[in-house]
């Protein structure tokens, strides 16, 4: 992979942004990874996309650019029709464990600004996802 990563497709940009949100608290919880996988496999946009090679490249790019840097690299590839959807999925992944870390909250606000989501829409999406995930608990295996 080249040193200066640039996503080639919108799907790669989605993975980069979602991974950035998942990794914003410096932990990749199993539940976050599970929600990520379950969610993108349901999306038509990911039909016939091999995620593993994309995920590998994204992890490398994240190690170089960090979460906010990777969001900045990927945001221009996201179509306007998908900005709120992508933001809602990022919220779903980050709040999946029922807990909120300051770094995750900060990253979601950064993402909303990067995707140019207006404040009212951002707050509505966050509120709904928080309500939906209230009381979630991690299942220890």
N, CA, C and O atoms as a GROMACS GRO file, in nm:
protein
  564
    1UNK      N    1   0.083  -0.119   0.000
    1UNK     CA    2   0.000   0.000   0.000
    1UNK      C    3   0.088   0.124   0.000
    1UNK      O    4   0.192   0.129   0.066
    2UNK      N    5   0.044   0.224  -0.074
    2UNK     CA    6   0.122   0.347  -0.081
    2UNK      C    7   0.115   0.424   0.050
    2UNK      O    8   0.022   0.407   0.129
    3UNK      N    9   0.214   0.509   0.072
    3UNK     CA   10   0.226   0.586   0.196
    3UNK      C   11   0.110   0.683   0.216
    3UNK      O   12   0.058   0.695   0.327
    4UNK      N   13   0.069   0.752   0.109
    4UNK     CA   14  -0.039   0.850   0.118
    4UNK      C   15  -0.168   0.789   0.068
    4UNK      O   16  -0.197   0.793  -0.052
    5UNK      N   17  -0.244   0.733   0.156
    5UNK     CA   18  -0.366   0.662   0.121
    5UNK      C   19  -0.474   0.758   0.071
    5UNK      O   20  -0.496   0.864   0.130
    6UNK      N   21  -0.539   0.720  -0.037
    6UNK     CA   22  -0.658   0.789  -0.087
    6UNK      C   23  -0.756   0.680  -0.128
    6UNK      O   24  -0.722   0.594  -0.209
    7UNK      N   25  -0.877   0.683  -0.073
    7UNK     CA   26  -0.973   0.579  -0.109
    7UNK      C   27  -1.009   0.587  -0.258
    7UNK      O   28  -1.027   0.696  -0.313
    8UNK      N   29  -1.019   0.471  -0.319
    8UNK     CA   30  -1.051   0.467  -0.462
    8UNK      C   31  -1.201   0.469  -0.487
    8UNK      O   32  -1.247   0.511  -0.593
    9UNK      N   33  -1.277   0.423  -0.389
    9UNK     CA   34  -1.422   0.412  -0.406
    9UNK      C   35  -1.493   0.470  -0.284
    9UNK      O   36  -1.433   0.495  -0.180
   10UNK      N   37  -1.622   0.492  -0.301
   10UNK     CA   38  -1.703   0.539  -0.189
   10UNK      C   39  -1.708   0.433  -0.078
   10UNK      O   40  -1.710   0.467   0.040
   11UNK      N   41  -1.710   0.308  -0.116
   11UNK     CA   42  -1.713   0.201  -0.017
   11UNK      C   43  -1.587   0.204   0.071
   11UNK      O   44  -1.596   0.188   0.193
   12UNK      N   45  -1.472   0.225   0.010
   12UNK     CA   46  -1.349   0.237   0.088
   12UNK      C   47  -1.356   0.355   0.183
   12UNK      O   48  -1.311   0.347   0.297
   13UNK      N   49  -1.414   0.463   0.136
   13UNK     CA   50  -1.428   0.582   0.222
   13UNK      C   51  -1.521   0.553   0.340
   13UNK      O   52  -1.494   0.597   0.451
   14UNK      N   53  -1.629   0.480   0.316
   14UNK     CA   54  -1.718   0.441   0.426
   14UNK      C   55  -1.639   0.362   0.531
   14UNK      O   56  -1.646   0.392   0.650
   15UNK      N   57  -1.565   0.262   0.485
   15UNK     CA   58  -1.489   0.178   0.578
   15UNK      C   59  -1.388   0.264   0.655
   15UNK      O   60  -1.372   0.246   0.775
   16UNK      N   61  -1.322   0.355   0.586
   16UNK     CA   62  -1.226   0.442   0.652
   16UNK      C   63  -1.290   0.528   0.760
   16UNK      O   64  -1.236   0.542   0.869
   17UNK      N   65  -1.404   0.585   0.730
   17UNK     CA   66  -1.473   0.671   0.826
   17UNK      C   67  -1.527   0.589   0.943
   17UNK      O   68  -1.513   0.629   1.058
   18UNK      N   69  -1.588   0.476   0.913
   18UNK     CA   70  -1.642   0.394   1.022
   18UNK      C   71  -1.531   0.338   1.111
   18UNK      O   72  -1.544   0.335   1.233
   19UNK      N   73  -1.422   0.295   1.050
   19UNK     CA   74  -1.309   0.247   1.130
   19UNK      C   75  -1.253   0.360   1.216
   19UNK      O   76  -1.218   0.336   1.332
   20UNK      N   77  -1.244   0.480   1.163
   20UNK     CA   78  -1.195   0.594   1.240
   20UNK      C   79  -1.280   0.618   1.364
   20UNK      O   80  -1.228   0.649   1.471
   21UNK      N   81  -1.410   0.605   1.348
   21UNK     CA   82  -1.499   0.623   1.464
   21UNK      C   83  -1.484   0.509   1.564
   21UNK      O   84  -1.482   0.532   1.685
   22UNK      N   85  -1.472   0.386   1.513
   22UNK     CA   86  -1.454   0.271   1.602
   22UNK      C   87  -1.325   0.283   1.682
   22UNK      O   88  -1.321   0.247   1.799
   23UNK      N   89  -1.220   0.332   1.619
   23UNK     CA   90  -1.088   0.337   1.681
   23UNK      C   91  -1.062   0.466   1.758
   23UNK      O   92  -0.953   0.484   1.812
   24UNK      N   93  -1.158   0.555   1.762
   24UNK     CA   94  -1.136   0.687   1.823
   24UNK      C   95  -1.105   0.681   1.972
   24UNK      O   96  -1.039   0.770   2.024
   25UNK      N   97  -1.151   0.577   2.041
   25UNK     CA   98  -1.122   0.564   2.183
   25UNK      C   99  -1.003   0.471   2.209
   25UNK      O  100  -0.979   0.429   2.322
   26UNK      N  101  -0.930   0.441   2.102
   26UNK     CA  102  -0.810   0.357   2.108
   26UNK      C  103  -0.840   0.212   2.143
   26UNK      O  104  -0.751   0.136   2.180
   27UNK      N  105  -0.968   0.173   2.130
   27UNK     CA  106  -1.007   0.034   2.154
   27UNK      C  107  -1.099  -0.010   2.042
   27UNK      O  108  -1.182   0.068   1.995
   28UNK      N  109  -1.084  -0.132   1.998
   28UNK     CA  110  -1.178  -0.189   1.902
   28UNK      C  111  -1.257  -0.298   1.975
   28UNK      O  112  -1.213  -0.412   1.987
   29UNK      N  113  -1.373  -0.258   2.024
   29UNK     CA  114  -1.458  -0.352   2.097
   29UNK      C  115  -1.516  -0.453   1.998
   29UNK      O  116  -1.545  -0.420   1.884
   30UNK      N  117  -1.531  -0.577   2.044
   30UNK     CA  118  -1.589  -0.680   1.959
   30UNK      C  119  -1.728  -0.640   1.911
   30UNK      O  120  -1.763  -0.664   1.795
   31UNK      N  121  -1.807  -0.579   1.999
   31UNK     CA  122  -1.943  -0.541   1.961
   31UNK      C  123  -1.942  -0.434   1.852
   31UNK      O  124  -2.029  -0.434   1.765
   32UNK      N  125  -1.845  -0.344   1.855
   32UNK     CA  126  -1.835  -0.243   1.750
   32UNK      C  127  -1.801  -0.308   1.616
   32UNK      O  128  -1.858  -0.273   1.513
   33UNK      N  129  -1.708  -0.401   1.620
   33UNK     CA  130  -1.671  -0.472   1.498
   33UNK      C  131  -1.788  -0.554   1.445
   33UNK      O  132  -1.810  -0.560   1.324
   34UNK      N  133  -1.863  -0.617   1.535
   34UNK     CA  134  -1.980  -0.695   1.495
   34UNK      C  135  -2.086  -0.606   1.428
   34UNK      O  136  -2.139  -0.641   1.323
   35UNK      N  137  -2.116  -0.492   1.491
   35UNK     CA  138  -2.216  -0.401   1.434
   35UNK      C  139  -2.168  -0.348   1.298
   35UNK      O  140  -2.246  -0.338   1.204
   36UNK      N  141  -2.040  -0.316   1.289
   36UNK     CA  142  -1.982  -0.271   1.162
   36UNK      C  143  -2.006  -0.376   1.054
   36UNK      O  144  -2.057  -0.344   0.946
   37UNK      N  145  -1.969  -0.499   1.082
   37UNK     CA  146  -1.980  -0.607   0.984
   37UNK      C  147  -2.125  -0.633   0.947
   37UNK      O  148  -2.158  -0.645   0.829
   38UNK      N  149  -2.210  -0.642   1.047
   38UNK     CA  150  -2.352  -0.669   1.020
   38UNK      C  151  -2.416  -0.558   0.938
   38UNK      O  152  -2.498  -0.584   0.850
   39UNK      N  153  -2.378  -0.436   0.966
   39UNK     CA  154  -2.439  -0.322   0.899
   39UNK      C  155  -2.396  -0.313   0.753
   39UNK      O  156  -2.481  -0.300   0.665
   40UNK      N  157  -2.268  -0.319   0.728
   40UNK     CA  158  -2.225  -0.300   0.589
   40UNK      C  159  -2.264  -0.417   0.500
   40UNK      O  160  -2.280  -0.398   0.379
   41UNK      N  161  -2.278  -0.536   0.556
   41UNK     CA  162  -2.317  -0.649   0.472
   41UNK      C  163  -2.463  -0.637   0.427
   41UNK      O  164  -2.504  -0.703   0.331
   42UNK      N  165  -2.542  -0.554   0.495
   42UNK     CA  166  -2.682  -0.532   0.457
   42UNK      C  167  -2.698  -0.421   0.354
   42UNK      O  168  -2.805  -0.409   0.294
   43UNK      N  169  -2.596  -0.341   0.333
   43UNK     CA  170  -2.607  -0.226   0.245
   43UNK      C  171  -2.580  -0.263   0.100
   43UNK      O  172  -2.481  -0.330   0.069
   44UNK      N  173  -2.668  -0.221   0.013
   44UNK     CA  174  -2.654  -0.246  -0.130
   44UNK      C  175  -2.523  -0.191  -0.185
   44UNK      O  176  -2.464  -0.250  -0.275
   45UNK      N  177  -2.478  -0.080  -0.131
   45UNK     CA  178  -2.354  -0.017  -0.178
   45UNK      C  179  -2.233  -0.111  -0.162
   45UNK      O  180  -2.133  -0.096  -0.233
   46UNK      N  181  -2.243  -0.208  -0.071
   46UNK     CA  182  -2.131  -0.300  -0.047
   46UNK      C  183  -2.148  -0.434  -0.119
   46UNK      O  184  -2.070  -0.527  -0.098
   47UNK      N  185  -2.249  -0.443  -0.203
   47UNK     CA  186  -2.270  -0.566  -0.279
   47UNK      C  187  -2.144  -0.594  -0.362
   47UNK      O  188  -2.098  -0.507  -0.436
   48UNK      N  189  -2.093  -0.711  -0.350
   48UNK     CA  190  -1.975  -0.761  -0.423
   48UNK      C  191  -1.845  -0.686  -0.392
   48UNK      O  192  -1.754  -0.682  -0.475
   49UNK      N  193  -1.836  -0.627  -0.273
   49UNK     CA  194  -1.711  -0.564  -0.230
   49UNK      C  195  -1.641  -0.658  -0.132
   49UNK      O  196  -1.701  -0.703  -0.035
   50UNK      N  197  -1.515  -0.687  -0.160
   50UNK     CA  198  -1.436  -0.769  -0.068
   50UNK      C  199  -1.382  -0.677   0.043
   50UNK      O  200  -1.296  -0.593   0.018
   51UNK      N  201  -1.434  -0.694   0.162
   51UNK     CA  202  -1.404  -0.602   0.271
   51UNK      C  203  -1.266  -0.624   0.331
   51UNK      O  204  -1.199  -0.526   0.367
   52UNK      N  205  -1.221  -0.746   0.341
   52UNK     CA  206  -1.094  -0.775   0.409
   52UNK      C  207  -0.976  -0.696   0.353
   52UNK      O  208  -0.903  -0.637   0.432
   53UNK      N  209  -0.953  -0.693   0.222
   53UNK     CA  210  -0.840  -0.613   0.171
   53UNK      C  211  -0.859  -0.463   0.198
   53UNK      O  212  -0.763  -0.392   0.227
   54UNK      N  213  -0.982  -0.416   0.188
   54UNK     CA  214  -1.010  -0.274   0.216
   54UNK      C  215  -0.982  -0.245   0.362
   54UNK      O  216  -0.918  -0.145   0.395
   55UNK      N  217  -1.029  -0.331   0.451
   55UNK     CA  218  -1.011  -0.314   0.595
   55UNK      C  219  -0.862  -0.311   0.630
   55UNK      O  220  -0.819  -0.229   0.712
   56UNK      N  221  -0.785  -0.399   0.569
   56UNK     CA  222  -0.640  -0.402   0.593
   56UNK      C  223  -0.575  -0.269   0.553
   56UNK      O  224  -0.496  -0.214   0.629
   57UNK      N  225  -0.609  -0.219   0.435
   57UNK     CA  226  -0.554  -0.092   0.389
   57UNK      C  227  -0.596   0.024   0.480
   57UNK      O  228  -0.518   0.114   0.508
   58UNK      N  229  -0.720   0.019   0.524
   58UNK     CA  230  -0.772   0.124   0.613
   58UNK      C  231  -0.698   0.122   0.747
   58UNK      O  232  -0.664   0.228   0.800
   59UNK      N  233  -0.674   0.005   0.801
   59UNK     CA  234  -0.602  -0.002   0.929
   59UNK      C  235  -0.462   0.057   0.914
   59UNK      O  236  -0.415   0.127   1.004
   60UNK      N  237  -0.396   0.030   0.804
   60UNK     CA  238  -0.264   0.086   0.780
   60UNK      C  239  -0.273   0.238   0.766
   60UNK      O  240  -0.193   0.311   0.826
   61UNK      N  241  -0.369   0.286   0.688
   61UNK     CA  242  -0.386   0.430   0.670
   61UNK      C  243  -0.417   0.498   0.803
   61UNK      O  244  -0.367   0.607   0.831
   62UNK      N  245  -0.498   0.434   0.884
   62UNK     CA  246  -0.532   0.489   1.016
   62UNK      C  247  -0.409   0.500   1.105
   62UNK      O  248  -0.395   0.595   1.181
   63UNK      N  249  -0.321   0.401   1.095
   63UNK     CA  250  -0.199   0.404   1.176
   63UNK      C  251  -0.110   0.523   1.140
   63UNK      O  252  -0.032   0.570   1.222
   64UNK      N  253  -0.121   0.570   1.017
   64UNK     CA  254  -0.042   0.685   0.971
   64UNK      C  255  -0.114   0.818   0.994
   64UNK      O  256  -0.052   0.915   1.037
   65UNK      N  257  -0.244   0.823   0.965
   65UNK     CA  258  -0.317   0.950   0.965
   65UNK      C  259  -0.397   0.976   1.092
   65UNK      O  260  -0.430   1.091   1.121
   66UNK      N  261  -0.428   0.871   1.169
   66UNK     CA  262  -0.516   0.888   1.284
   66UNK      C  263  -0.661   0.899   1.241
   66UNK      O  264  -0.692   0.903   1.122
   67UNK      N  265  -0.751   0.903   1.339
   67UNK     CA  266  -0.894   0.902   1.309
   67UNK      C  267  -0.939   1.026   1.233
   67UNK      O  268  -1.003   1.015   1.129
   68UNK      N  269  -0.907   1.143   1.284
   68UNK     CA  270  -0.952   1.266   1.218
   68UNK      C  271  -0.885   1.283   1.082
   68UNK      O  272  -0.949   1.329   0.987
   69UNK      N  273  -0.759   1.247   1.072
   69UNK     CA  274  -0.690   1.256   0.945
   69UNK      C  275  -0.751   1.165   0.840
   69UNK      O  276  -0.764   1.203   0.724
   70UNK      N  277  -0.788   1.045   0.881
   70UNK     CA  278  -0.849   0.950   0.787
   70UNK      C  279  -0.988   0.997   0.745
   70UNK      O  280  -1.026   0.981   0.629
   71UNK      N  281  -1.063   1.054   0.838
   71UNK     CA  282  -1.193   1.112   0.801
   71UNK      C  283  -1.174   1.221   0.696
   71UNK      O  284  -1.247   1.227   0.597
   72UNK      N  285  -1.076   1.306   0.719
   72UNK     CA  286  -1.049   1.414   0.623
   72UNK      C  287  -1.012   1.360   0.485
   72UNK      O  288  -1.049   1.418   0.383
   73UNK      N  289  -0.938   1.251   0.482
   73UNK     CA  290  -0.897   1.189   0.356
   73UNK      C  291  -1.018   1.128   0.284
   73UNK      O  292  -1.025   1.132   0.161
   74UNK      N  293  -1.110   1.072   0.360
   74UNK     CA  294  -1.220   0.994   0.301
   74UNK      C  295  -1.347   1.075   0.271
   74UNK      O  296  -1.426   1.035   0.185
   75UNK      N  297  -1.367   1.186   0.338
   75UNK     CA  298  -1.497   1.254   0.331
   75UNK      C  299  -1.540   1.297   0.191
   75UNK      O  300  -1.659   1.298   0.161
   76UNK      N  301  -1.447   1.332   0.107
   76UNK     CA  302  -1.483   1.381  -0.027
   76UNK      C  303  -1.541   1.272  -0.117
   76UNK      O  304  -1.605   1.302  -0.218
   77UNK      N  305  -1.521   1.146  -0.081
   77UNK     CA  306  -1.573   1.034  -0.161
   77UNK      C  307  -1.718   0.999  -0.125
   77UNK      O  308  -1.781   0.919  -0.194
   78UNK      N  309  -1.771   1.057  -0.018
   78UNK     CA  310  -1.906   1.023   0.028
   78UNK      C  311  -2.008   1.107  -0.048
   78UNK      O  312  -2.001   1.230  -0.048
   79UNK      N  313  -2.102   1.039  -0.113
   79UNK     CA  314  -2.206   1.112  -0.186
   79UNK      C  315  -2.301   1.179  -0.087
   79UNK      O  316  -2.323   1.128   0.023
   80UNK      N  317  -2.355   1.292  -0.126
   80UNK     CA  318  -2.444   1.369  -0.041
   80UNK      C  319  -2.564   1.286   0.003
   80UNK      O  320  -2.618   1.308   0.112
   81UNK      N  321  -2.607   1.193  -0.081
   81UNK     CA  322  -2.722   1.109  -0.047
   81UNK      C  323  -2.696   1.016   0.070
   81UNK      O  324  -2.790   0.967   0.133
   82UNK      N  325  -2.569   0.990   0.100
   82UNK     CA  326  -2.534   0.895   0.204
   82UNK      C  327  -2.476   0.958   0.332
   82UNK      O  328  -2.442   0.885   0.425
   83UNK      N  329  -2.464   1.089   0.338
   83UNK     CA  330  -2.396   1.148   0.454
   83UNK      C  331  -2.469   1.119   0.585
   83UNK      O  332  -2.405   1.080   0.684
   84UNK      N  333  -2.600   1.137   0.589
   84UNK     CA  334  -2.675   1.112   0.713
   84UNK      C  335  -2.678   0.963   0.746
   84UNK      O  336  -2.670   0.924   0.863
   85UNK      N  337  -2.689   0.881   0.644
   85UNK     CA  338  -2.688   0.736   0.666
   85UNK      C  339  -2.555   0.692   0.727
   85UNK      O  340  -2.552   0.617   0.824
   86UNK      N  341  -2.448   0.739   0.669
   86UNK     CA  342  -2.315   0.704   0.720
   86UNK      C  343  -2.297   0.754   0.863
   86UNK      O  344  -2.243   0.683   0.948
   87UNK      N  345  -2.342   0.877   0.889
   87UNK     CA  346  -2.331   0.931   1.025
   87UNK      C  347  -2.412   0.848   1.123
   87UNK      O  348  -2.365   0.819   1.233
   88UNK      N  349  -2.533   0.809   1.086
   88UNK     CA  350  -2.616   0.728   1.175
   88UNK      C  351  -2.551   0.592   1.203
   88UNK      O  352  -2.555   0.543   1.315
   89UNK      N  353  -2.490   0.533   1.101
   89UNK     CA  354  -2.421   0.405   1.120
   89UNK      C  355  -2.301   0.423   1.212
   89UNK      O  356  -2.274   0.339   1.297
   90UNK      N  357  -2.228   0.532   1.194
   90UNK     CA  358  -2.114   0.560   1.283
   90UNK      C  359  -2.162   0.572   1.427
   90UNK      O  360  -2.098   0.519   1.519
   91UNK      N  361  -2.274   0.640   1.449
   91UNK     CA  362  -2.330   0.652   1.584
   91UNK      C  363  -2.370   0.515   1.637
   91UNK      O  364  -2.344   0.482   1.753
   92UNK      N  365  -2.434   0.436   1.552
   92UNK     CA  366  -2.477   0.302   1.592
   92UNK      C  367  -2.357   0.217   1.638
   92UNK      O  368  -2.365   0.148   1.739
   93UNK      N  369  -2.248   0.224   1.564
   93UNK     CA  370  -2.129   0.148   1.598
   93UNK      C  371  -2.067   0.198   1.728
   93UNK      O  372  -2.035   0.118   1.816
   94UNK      N  373  -2.051   0.328   1.740
   94UNK     CA  374  -1.985   0.386   1.858
   94UNK      C  375  -2.067   0.363   1.985
   94UNK      O  376  -2.010   0.339   2.092
   95UNK      N  377  -2.199   0.370   1.974
   95UNK     CA  378  -2.284   0.355   2.092
   95UNK      C  379  -2.329   0.211   2.115
   95UNK      O  380  -2.410   0.186   2.205
   96UNK      N  381  -2.280   0.117   2.036
   96UNK     CA  382  -2.326  -0.022   2.043
   96UNK      C  383  -2.307  -0.085   2.180
   96UNK      O  384  -2.387  -0.169   2.222
   97UNK      N  385  -2.202  -0.044   2.251
   97UNK     CA  386  -2.176  -0.104   2.382
   97UNK      C  387  -2.254  -0.036   2.495
   97UNK      O  388  -2.240  -0.074   2.611
   98UNK      N  389  -2.336   0.063   2.461
   98UNK     CA  390  -2.416   0.132   2.562
   98UNK      C  391  -2.339   0.233   2.644
   98UNK      O  392  -2.394   0.293   2.736
   99UNK      N  393  -2.213   0.252   2.611
   99UNK     CA  394  -2.128   0.346   2.683
   99UNK      C  395  -2.082   0.454   2.587
   99UNK      O  396  -2.074   0.434   2.466
  100UNK      N  397  -2.051   0.569   2.644
  100UNK     CA  398  -1.999   0.678   2.563
  100UNK      C  399  -1.869   0.727   2.623
  100UNK      O  400  -1.863   0.762   2.741
  101UNK      N  401  -1.768   0.729   2.542
  101UNK     CA  402  -1.640   0.785   2.583
  101UNK      C  403  -1.628   0.924   2.523
  101UNK      O  404  -1.682   0.951   2.416
  102UNK      N  405  -1.558   1.012   2.592
  102UNK     CA  406  -1.541   1.149   2.544
  102UNK      C  407  -1.482   1.150   2.403
  102UNK      O  408  -1.526   1.227   2.317
  103UNK      N  409  -1.382   1.066   2.380
  103UNK     CA  410  -1.316   1.065   2.249
  103UNK      C  411  -1.411   1.022   2.138
  103UNK      O  412  -1.404   1.073   2.026
  104UNK      N  413  -1.501   0.929   2.168
  104UNK     CA  414  -1.599   0.886   2.069
  104UNK      C  415  -1.698   0.999   2.038
  104UNK      O  416  -1.730   1.025   1.922
  105UNK      N  417  -1.744   1.064   2.141
  105UNK     CA  418  -1.838   1.175   2.125
  105UNK      C  419  -1.773   1.287   2.043
  105UNK      O  420  -1.835   1.343   1.952
  106UNK      N  421  -1.649   1.317   2.074
  106UNK     CA  422  -1.574   1.419   2.000
  106UNK      C  423  -1.562   1.379   1.853
  106UNK      O  424  -1.576   1.463   1.764
  107UNK      N  425  -1.534   1.252   1.828
  107UNK     CA  426  -1.518   1.205   1.691
  107UNK      C  427  -1.648   1.215   1.613
  107UNK      O  428  -1.646   1.250   1.495
  108UNK      N  429  -1.761   1.184   1.677
  108UNK     CA  430  -1.889   1.195   1.607
  108UNK      C  431  -1.921   1.339   1.570
  108UNK      O  432  -1.973   1.366   1.462
  109UNK      N  433  -1.890   1.432   1.659
  109UNK     CA  434  -1.911   1.573   1.627
  109UNK      C  435  -1.818   1.616   1.513
  109UNK      O  436  -1.857   1.693   1.425
  110UNK      N  437  -1.696   1.568   1.517
  110UNK     CA  438  -1.600   1.598   1.409
  110UNK      C  439  -1.652   1.544   1.276
  110UNK      O  440  -1.646   1.611   1.174
  111UNK      N  441  -1.702   1.421   1.279
  111UNK     CA  442  -1.754   1.358   1.158
  111UNK      C  443  -1.874   1.435   1.104
  111UNK      O  444  -1.882   1.459   0.983
  112UNK      N  445  -1.965   1.473   1.190
  112UNK     CA  446  -2.083   1.548   1.145
  112UNK      C  447  -2.041   1.677   1.076
  112UNK      O  448  -2.096   1.714   0.973
  113UNK      N  449  -1.945   1.745   1.134
  113UNK     CA  450  -1.894   1.868   1.071
  113UNK      C  451  -1.827   1.837   0.936
  113UNK      O  452  -1.848   1.909   0.838
  114UNK      N  453  -1.747   1.731   0.932
  114UNK     CA  454  -1.677   1.694   0.810
  114UNK      C  455  -1.775   1.659   0.697
  114UNK      O  456  -1.750   1.688   0.580
  115UNK      N  457  -1.887   1.595   0.734
  115UNK     CA  458  -1.987   1.556   0.635
  115UNK      C  459  -2.090   1.667   0.610
  115UNK      O  460  -2.183   1.650   0.532
  116UNK      N  461  -2.072   1.778   0.678
  116UNK     CA  462  -2.159   1.896   0.665
  116UNK      C  463  -2.304   1.864   0.698
  116UNK      O  464  -2.397   1.904   0.627
  117UNK      N  465  -2.322   1.791   0.808
  117UNK     CA  466  -2.456   1.760   0.856
  117UNK      C  467  -2.498   1.874   0.949
  117UNK      O  468  -2.426   1.909   1.042
  118UNK      N  469  -2.614   1.930   0.924
  118UNK     CA  470  -2.658   2.044   1.004
  118UNK      C  471  -2.684   2.000   1.148
  118UNK      O  472  -2.715   1.884   1.175
  119UNK      N  473  -2.670   2.094   1.240
  119UNK     CA  474  -2.676   2.067   1.383
  119UNK      C  475  -2.805   1.995   1.424
  119UNK      O  476  -2.800   1.900   1.501
  120UNK      N  477  -2.919   2.040   1.372
  120UNK     CA  478  -3.046   1.978   1.409
  120UNK      C  479  -3.051   1.831   1.368
  120UNK      O  480  -3.098   1.747   1.445
  121UNK      N  481  -3.004   1.800   1.249
  121UNK     CA  482  -3.002   1.661   1.203
  121UNK      C  483  -2.904   1.578   1.285
  121UNK      O  484  -2.933   1.464   1.322
  122UNK      N  485  -2.787   1.635   1.313
  122UNK     CA  486  -2.687   1.565   1.394
  122UNK      C  487  -2.744   1.531   1.531
  122UNK      O  488  -2.733   1.417   1.577
  123UNK      N  489  -2.805   1.627   1.596
  123UNK     CA  490  -2.860   1.605   1.730
  123UNK      C  491  -2.974   1.503   1.728
  123UNK      O  492  -2.985   1.421   1.820
  124UNK      N  493  -3.058   1.508   1.624
  124UNK     CA  494  -3.169   1.413   1.614
  124UNK      C  495  -3.116   1.271   1.597
  124UNK      O  496  -3.164   1.178   1.664
  125UNK      N  497  -3.019   1.253   1.510
  125UNK     CA  498  -2.961   1.120   1.485
  125UNK      C  499  -2.896   1.067   1.613
  125UNK      O  500  -2.918   0.952   1.651
  126UNK      N  501  -2.816   1.150   1.678
  126UNK     CA  502  -2.749   1.106   1.802
  126UNK      C  503  -2.851   1.069   1.909
  126UNK      O  504  -2.836   0.968   1.978
  127UNK      N  505  -2.955   1.150   1.923
  127UNK     CA  506  -3.058   1.123   2.025
  127UNK      C  507  -3.126   0.988   2.000
  127UNK      O  508  -3.143   0.909   2.093
  128UNK      N  509  -3.164   0.962   1.876
  128UNK     CA  510  -3.233   0.837   1.844
  128UNK      C  511  -3.142   0.717   1.869
  128UNK      O  512  -3.187   0.617   1.926
  129UNK      N  513  -3.018   0.724   1.828
  129UNK     CA  514  -2.925   0.612   1.848
  129UNK      C  515  -2.896   0.592   1.997
  129UNK      O  516  -2.887   0.478   2.043
  130UNK      N  517  -2.883   0.700   2.074
  130UNK     CA  518  -2.863   0.687   2.219
  130UNK      C  519  -2.982   0.617   2.283
  130UNK      O  520  -2.964   0.529   2.367
  131UNK      N  521  -3.103   0.656   2.246
  131UNK     CA  522  -3.223   0.593   2.300
  131UNK      C  523  -3.225   0.445   2.263
  131UNK      O  524  -3.253   0.360   2.347
  132UNK      N  525  -3.196   0.416   2.138
  132UNK     CA  526  -3.198   0.278   2.091
  132UNK      C  527  -3.098   0.190   2.166
  132UNK      O  528  -3.128   0.074   2.196
  133UNK      N  529  -2.982   0.242   2.198
  133UNK     CA  530  -2.876   0.162   2.258
  133UNK      C  531  -2.866   0.176   2.410
  133UNK      O  532  -2.778   0.116   2.471
  134UNK      N  533  -2.955   0.253   2.472
  134UNK     CA  534  -2.951   0.268   2.617
  134UNK      C  535  -2.968   0.132   2.684
  134UNK      O  536  -3.058   0.055   2.649
  135UNK      N  537  -2.882   0.104   2.778
  135UNK     CA  538  -2.891  -0.021   2.850
  135UNK      C  539  -2.823  -0.139   2.784
  135UNK      O  540  -2.825  -0.250   2.838
  136UNK      N  541  -2.763  -0.118   2.667
  136UNK     CA  542  -2.686  -0.226   2.605
  136UNK      C  543  -2.574  -0.266   2.697
  136UNK      O  544  -2.518  -0.183   2.769
  137UNK      N  545  -2.541  -0.391   2.695
  137UNK     CA  546  -2.428  -0.437   2.775
  137UNK      C  547  -2.339  -0.526   2.691
  137UNK      O  548  -2.384  -0.590   2.596
  138UNK      N  549  -2.216  -0.529   2.727
  138UNK     CA  550  -2.121  -0.616   2.660
  138UNK      C  551  -2.141  -0.758   2.708
  138UNK      O  552  -2.157  -0.781   2.828
  139UNK      N  553  -2.141  -0.851   2.616
  139UNK     CA  554  -2.153  -0.991   2.651
  139UNK      C  555  -2.012  -1.047   2.658
  139UNK      O  556  -1.941  -1.050   2.557
  140UNK      N  557  -1.972  -1.092   2.776
  140UNK     CA  558  -1.838  -1.148   2.793
  140UNK      C  559  -1.838  -1.294   2.751
  140UNK      O  560  -1.928  -1.370   2.786
  141UNK      N  561  -1.737  -1.333   2.676
  141UNK     CA  562  -1.727  -1.472   2.631
  141UNK      C  563  -1.611  -1.539   2.697
  141UNK      O  564  -1.585  -1.656   2.672
   0.00000   0.00000   0.00000
